[in-house]
Amino acid sequence: MQTTVLSNGVELPAIGLGVFQTPPDVTAAAVEEALRLGYRHIDTAAAYFNEREVGEGIRRSGIARDEVFLETKVWISDYGYDATLHAFDKSAGKLGVDRLDLLILHQPLSSRFDLTLVAVRGGRVDMTVAEAEGLLDRGGRDIGRGLEDAKP
């Protein structure tokens, strides 16, 4: 499968399955079938309410976790340092994984942009979409660093 190499060296599969508006009762089967057909990028979000089923589909597929690029999103109510860490743990728990390949903010929270920045710069994630596209100031905190170093 063709991939795009992000600025931090991570390879992102060019084609993925997004499960927005996929009912939970069919999500696991859809993910399992997509992986059987060769998809290796699965995109979900806390706000889609189907993370558990996505994880189930990955496990049922028999594809090794290291072969699947797993992405989810933090909802705006979980922006801010501690809330974002909690959201990471919640999503990873629902998905049944110990790591996420990409955790992004679902959308900007313009009324509290300070919380958006804290979530981006303090989260326990390897990258954000903005960083991957080179949109963040290169002098900003490196999201790949340890939590102790990233905490504002």
N, C-alpha and C positions, 0 to 999 in steps of 0.2 A: 504494500500500500504506500502511496506517495505521502510524504510528511513535509511539514514546514519546521525548520529549526528556529526556535525562539532565541532571543538575545542571551539567555542564560544557558544555551546549549541543549535544552529539552526539545525532544522531537514530538511534535503535535501531529497526529494523523490528520490528513487533509479532509477526510470524509468521516462523519460521525453520525450516530443516532441521537437525536434530541427527543426527549420524552415529554415535552410540554403538552398538556391536555391529553396525555395518554392515561386512560382510567387505570387505577391501581390493579384492578382484576385482570388486566391484559398486559400490564407492563412487564412482568417477569418473562412471559412467553415472548414478547416483542424483543426484549434485550437478548434473550437466549438465541432466538432465531437470527437476529442481526449479527451476533458474534459468530454463529455457525456459518453465516454467509461471507464472513471476512471483515466485518466492521471491527475496528479496534479502538474507537473513541465513543464514549457514552457521555452524554450531556444531560444532567438533571439539575434540580434546584430544590431547596427547602420548600419554597412556595408552590412547587408542583405536587407536593404531598404523595410522592411515589418513590422516595429514596429507598425504603425497605425493599420494595419490589425490584428496583434496579439491582440492588445487591444480591437479591435472590436469583435474578436472571443471570448475573455474572457467575455465581457459584454453580448454578445448574448447567451452565454452558460447558464446563470442564476446561475452559481456557484459563491458563495460569494468570493470576492477578497482575503479574509483571508485564503481561502482554496486552493489557487493557489500559488505555488512557482514560482515567475517570475524572470527570469535571462536575462540580456542583457550585451553587451560588448561595451567598449569604443574603437574607432578606433585610430590609432597611431597619426593622425593629431590633436587629442584632448588630448594628454598627457601633463602633467604639471598641476600645482595647479588650476589656474583659468579656464583653458581650460577643465579640467576634471569636475569641478563643472558645467560649461556650458553644457558639454555633458550629465551629469546626468539630468539636467533640460530639455534639448532637448528630450532625450529618454523618460523620465517620461511624458512629454507633449504629445509626439506622441502616447505613450501607453495609455494615459488617466488615469494615476495612480498618487498617491502622494507618493508612496514608491516603491522601488525595493527590492526584497529579496536578490539578488546577482548582483553586478555590477563588472565585471572583465575587465582587460585589454585584448584586443583581441590578442595581441602578443607583445613580447618584441620589443623595438626599440633600437637595439644595437648601432646604431650610435649616439644616444642621451639617453644613459641609465639613465642619471641624471633626464631627464623628466619622464622616466618610474617610477623611485623611488618616485619622487615628486607626481605623479599621484596616486601611491599606498598608500603612507603614508598620503596624504592630502585630498583624496576624501571623499565625503559625502556618505560613504557606510559602511555596517556592516563588510564586509570581502572581501578578494580576494581569488582566488583559491590557491595561494601560501601560504597565511596565514592559510587557511582551512586545508591544508596538512601539516602544521607545518614547512614550509620551510623558513619562514621569521624569522629573529633574534627576539627572544622573548623580547629583550630590545628595539626594535624599537617602533615607535609610534603605539598606539592602534587605529585602523581605526574606531572603534566604538565610540570614544570620539567626543566631539563637535568640530566644525570647528576651533573655537578660539584656542583650545588646540593643534589641529593637524597641524595648519599652521606652516611651517618651519620658 
